Structure formats: C-alpha cells, structure tokens
Amino acid sequence: MATILIVEDDPRIAAFVSKGLKKAGYQTQIASDGNQALPSALSGKFDLILLDLGLPEINGREVLKEIRAQAVQIPVIVVTALDNDEVREEILSLGAQAFIAKPFRFNSLLTCVRSHTR
C-alpha cells in the first residue's frame, strides 16, 4: 500500500488523518512544519503528500513551490482552512493535484487519496 506524508501543524488533525489512513491500509509519516516536510517530500519515499498551507517555519505554498522546482512529481493534495476561489486556483496552478477545504469529512479525504494513489 502507498506511503503518505502528512504535513500538518495541528497535532489533533495530523493524528486523526494518520489513524484513518492507517486503518484504510496506508503507511503514514507526519511532519509538523515546512522545515520537516521538505527533506521528506524530496526523499522519494512517499507516494502522496497531504499538505496544509498554514505551517510554521516554511508555509505550505513555499513547500509546494520547492517540491515542483525540484521536479518531484509526487501527487500533492492541499488540505487547508483557506477556502476561497483565489487560493484554490493559485494552489492548483502551483502543481497540486487537489484541494480539500477544512473542515472535511474523512471519507471525502480518503476518496481523494485513493484516486491519486492508484
């Protein structure tokens, strides 16, 4: 099964998502800020990244830009509370495959993850 990097600074959300994905058969690793996320994202060990935008240190936009600047083609699903059309368009233009607004239903997240890990 796929291995997913969860980049989320809220430990409750990170744990909730990780627990659900593990129950669905995925392996997960959590990074709580952009500094932790970048080396992991660029390591080639992950099949998908779930990325929050509002991160300490290096924000999610910068993480996504750096991932794409390094030509890493791993699918990225942005999961954020910043839900408006401008943010959505910007994130997709930066190379994210999907955008999920918080709060979200876990089943919706899982469906999106499954569609990008086949």
Backbone hydrogen bonds, N-H to C=O, Kabsch-Sander energy under -0.5 kcal/mol:
donor,donor_aa,acceptor,acceptor_aa,energy
4,I,27,Q,-3.0
5,L,48,L,-2.4
6,I,4,I,-0.6
6,I,29,Q,-3.2
7,V,5,L,-0.7
7,V,50,L,-3.4
8,E,6,I,-0.8
8,E,31,A,-1.9
14,A,10,D,-2.6
15,A,11,P,-2.3
16,F,12,R,-2.3
17,V,13,I,-2.7
18,S,14,A,-2.6
19,K,15,A,-2.7
20,G,16,F,-2.1
21,L,17,V,-2.6
22,K,18,S,-2.6
23,K,19,K,-2.2
24,A,20,G,-1.4
25,G,22,K,-1.6
26,Y,21,L,-2.7
27,Q,2,A,-2.3
29,Q,4,I,-1.9
31,A,6,I,-2.8
34,G,56,P,-1.6
34,G,58,I,-0.5
37,A,33,D,-2.1
38,L,34,G,-2.3
40,S,36,Q,-1.0
41,A,37,A,-3.3
42,L,38,L,-2.2
43,S,40,S,-1.1
44,G,41,A,-0.5
45,K,40,S,-0.5
47,D,3,T,-3.2
48,L,3,T,-1.0
49,I,75,P,-2.2
50,L,5,L,-3.0
51,L,49,I,-0.6
51,L,77,I,-2.7
52,D,7,V,-2.2
55,L,53,L,-1.9
58,I,56,P,-1.3
59,N,57,E,-0.5
60,G,53,L,-2.6
63,V,59,N,-2.0
64,L,60,G,-2.6
65,K,61,R,-2.6
66,E,62,E,-2.4
67,I,63,V,-2.5
68,R,64,L,-2.3
69,A,65,K,-2.4
70,Q,66,E,-1.7
71,A,68,R,-1.6
72,V,67,I,-2.1
73,Q,71,A,-0.5
77,I,49,I,-3.0
78,V,76,V,-0.6
78,V,98,A,-2.4
79,V,51,L,-2.2
80,T,78,V,-0.5
80,T,100,I,-2.1
83,D,81,A,-1.8
84,N,82,L,-0.8
88,R,84,N,-2.5
89,E,85,D,-2.7
90,E,86,E,-2.4
91,I,87,V,-2.8
92,L,88,R,-2.3
93,S,89,E,-2.2
94,L,90,E,-1.5
95,G,92,L,-1.0
96,A,91,I,-1.9
97,Q,76,V,-2.6
98,A,76,V,-1.2
100,I,78,V,-3.3
102,K,80,T,-2.4
108,S,105,R,-0.7
109,L,105,R,-1.8
110,L,106,F,-3.0
111,T,107,N,-2.2
112,C,108,S,-1.9
113,V,109,L,-2.8
114,R,110,L,-2.8
115,S,111,T,-1.9
116,H,112,C,-1.0
116,H,113,V,-0.9
117,T,114,R,-1.0
